[in-house]
Every structure is written in C-alpha cells, then in structure tokens.
Amino acid sequence: MKLQVTFWLAFIIIAIFFSIQPTPMMAQKPKKGVKFVNQPENKRIEVWIDGQFFTAYIYPENIAKPVLYPLITTSGKKLTRGYPLDTIPGERIDHPHHVGYWLNYGDVNGLDFWNNSLRHSQDKNDRYGTIYHYEVNEIEPGKKRGKLTVSAVWEDHDGDDLLIEKTEFTFSQKGNTRIIDRITTLTAQSEEVRFTDNKEGMVAVRVARALELPEEKPAFLIGKDGNPTPEKVLDNTDVKGNYLSSEGIEGGDVWGTRARWMKLYSEMAGEKVALALIDHPKNPGYPTYWHARTYGLFSANPLGQKVFSKGAEELNFKLAPGESVVFRYRLLVHDGDGLEKGELDDWADEWAGGK
C-alpha cells in the first residue's frame, strides 16, 4: 500500500513539474515585449513583438549579404517581396539581389556589392563584393524595445576585408506602427575605401506586389504553378501603391529627388498599409536622394548623386584606413489609418533628436 501511494505521489509531482515547463512552441512564440529567437543552425535571428513574429535577421549564403526578412505588420500583412527566397504567385521575378531590407552599395573600390547574388554568371565573380555575417555582438530583449547588434565583413572577390560593419538594430512598436532603428558603422581596414558615385544604393526594401505603383510594362511574374510566367499586360487590380515624400512629391516623380523621409503606401486585403523610411541629419549626403522605383524598389541613396542630379552634383565618398562612417535610418512598418504627413514629420523630428 505504501509503495502504491509513493508511486502515485511521485507521478503527481512529475506531472506538475512538466506542466509548468515551457514547451518548444512556447519558446518559439515569446510573449510580451520584444524577444529574440536565435537559430544559428538556420542562420537567422527571429524578432517577436508581444508574441507576434515581426521579422528576422537572416544571413544565408545565397543572397550575398545579411538582411531583415520579411517585414510583417501588426495585422499580419507581409510587406516585403518573397522572391527569390519564397514563391508567392503574382509577384515579379527580377533583380534577385533585392531581398528584404538591406544596406550595401554599387561601387566600393570598383566592386559591385549591390547586384551580387548567386543568380549572376560565376565567370563574373571578380566584379562583385560580398558581405558576410561575422558575429552576434549583443541580443537584448526588453519590455518596450529590443536591441540586436551584429558584425559583418565586406570582402572583395579575393577574400580580403575592405570594411568591417557593426550594425545596431532597435525594434519597438507604438500602436499599429512597428519601428526599426538602424545604426550602421563602416570602418575601413588596411586600404583606402572609395564609394564611387553610383545610383545603386544604399539602404533599401523590396516590397510586395500590392505596394508597387500600377504600370503596364510587360514583366515576368510567378504563376499559380510557381513557375515564371511572361505577362504582356499586367493585372493591376490589387496594385495600389503610391509614394509621398516629405517635400510633398508623389508617385514615380519622387525618383531622383531629395527628401528627409519617404512613405510608400497601399492597401492589402482592404486594409491600409505603409512603409516609411526616415533619413538622419548626421548621415552623409543629407537629405538623401531617393532611388525609389515604381516596380517595388524603395531605396535611399545618400552617396550616389550624379545620376539623380543630372550631373549637377557628385559625391565620391572615401574612408582612409581605420576611418569610420555611421549611417542612421528609421523604418516604420504600419497598418491601418494614420502615418500622415504631420505625423511623419514628428517621427522624423524625434529621430533627428536621437543618436
């Protein structure tokens, strides 16, 4: 009898113990505040806000740079294009180097970091540079904001280090606006680093089809069967994107103009969505030129000025060995009403008064 009682007592204690332990699912869906799930085996660090997946810092070998991907609103709308990582019917198949939210440049010591991907011909490798994730410096979750600090190396095609990058991402949320504050420090290594004036740069997002601006130019899209499909006439039924700059310029006319912030907005499944990218007064070339295209490339380029100004300006930025430069950007990921011009001016003023 005593043995039987002891058995059942032990059983109850063990059951209680396991009932209060976090399950793998609980670990994958952190609750309250900003939390991180580090998955080095998958080359990704997930960012969760109040129990919802927001984005991930990923560094797979097939995209030639670390990026944040995807970008998801509080209501679950994915604002980034899936290609080339995910197959989403109806999306464009072009520019495979446009992935998520990234920072790089088209001419660094004569090497193209912008256009590099595994999709180009391998006999042209000597034209490209690659950004390799190096290490995670800090992961700091928090109730109101979380910080992720990482290091990367900008290498030439021979494997020599041109730049060491240290980037601090701060993630937070205010109402239905998710915020990513990015502070990237680039430090030249043993030789001078030249950022020759080039239109391909510098901080950018490639957006989902719904955020593109309607246009009729033929394109290859992903078909319902997942294969590339040539479309001579594009279906723009759900394509309602539009740009608005801090200077009041709209549509495709924003390309090649200067502004301290830019908003790209649209509708997805009947809900308003928007991305807003904000420059910082301490950045080189402020206020930045915008390399913002109608087909879904949303980019700010502070270092490429010649093309945008039609030759009136030119900036060939340089770093001496050991010298550093800092780039600061705020990205807002928004759904629902709000994020109008006055509100964006306030966001920009707040950001300008920060670091």
Phi, psi and omega in degrees: 000314179299320179298320180294317179297317179299320179298311182292326177296317178296320180299316181295318180298315180296318180297317178297318181302311183287335180290338182258000179278144178292132177279163176305323180295320177298320181294330182278345182234072183299141182257150172063127177075194180259120182236160180234145173238106183274123180233072183301331180293336177255005180056051181205150172232113183278148178243122181242136176237120181050044176082002179248137176291130180253303183200180176215140169276116184236150182215052176292159185285346188268004180237005168064014178187154171283147180216166166262127184200138347279185171243121188236134180286171178297335179267004175093012179276129179270114186266353179262149175294147179278317182299139005265006183276320182234145179267111180236111182306139178094350180272157179288149173245093179201167175041069183296349177277354176273099184227118173060226181238119189217173175220121171196193187207155188275347181209095177240109186053039177082000181255144182264105176273337185290311188271003184287134172194171178287356183278345180277163180296128185292344178282000178249019184301331183289355178270347192243154170246160183230142176255118182254130170300135182251306180200161172266118182274323184202137170235116186229094177289164180196164181292322183250333180206156177230148184238135175233121179243127184227159176239148178217165180235128174269113185247149172277181186290347177267000180087010178275142181280124174264316184222143166257127180253133171235120184239131175252116174259131172242124184250135178205178180213138176228108184061235179260026176241121174264142189236134172237111173262122183245127174235110184247125176252124178250127182238122178293146182263241191277351180225162176299140178246124183248123174261083184294135184312122187206140183286343185274092179177180351233317173247132193206158172229137170255121193260164178294160184305323183295338180266357174291162173270138182302134174206163187253357183298132181304151181202162172268127177241163174279121181283175180297336179273002179087001181257154178300134181229121178288129180243112180286327177234117184283141175272111182258023185306313183253016181259105189228025184291154175203147176261149170219125180260165178298341179268005177086007179278143183233167174063204181294347180292349180289338183299132177079012177253160176265145176193152180274343171210159177220137175245138172241119187229160181192199173230144173225121181053041177081002181250139176291137176221157180200151167240139175227128180248129187241128177281171180231138183302337180276352180288146171302145174073014181291141349287143189294155165279154183246121175262065187252113186258154180291334185277003172120001173273120183242100191221142172251131183233096181281342187259341177261112186235338187296311181294316185292327181266006182056041175089356181287332180230156176206135180228107175256087187287142182224151172233128174286159178308128181087350181277150182236157172224146182242134175243133184234127179218145173244129177243128178253131178244112196230148170223152180088195180287169178099191181062040177277178188303312180299320179293320179292325174300320178294317177301317181293321178296318179298316180295320180296332180273000180273217186294000000 
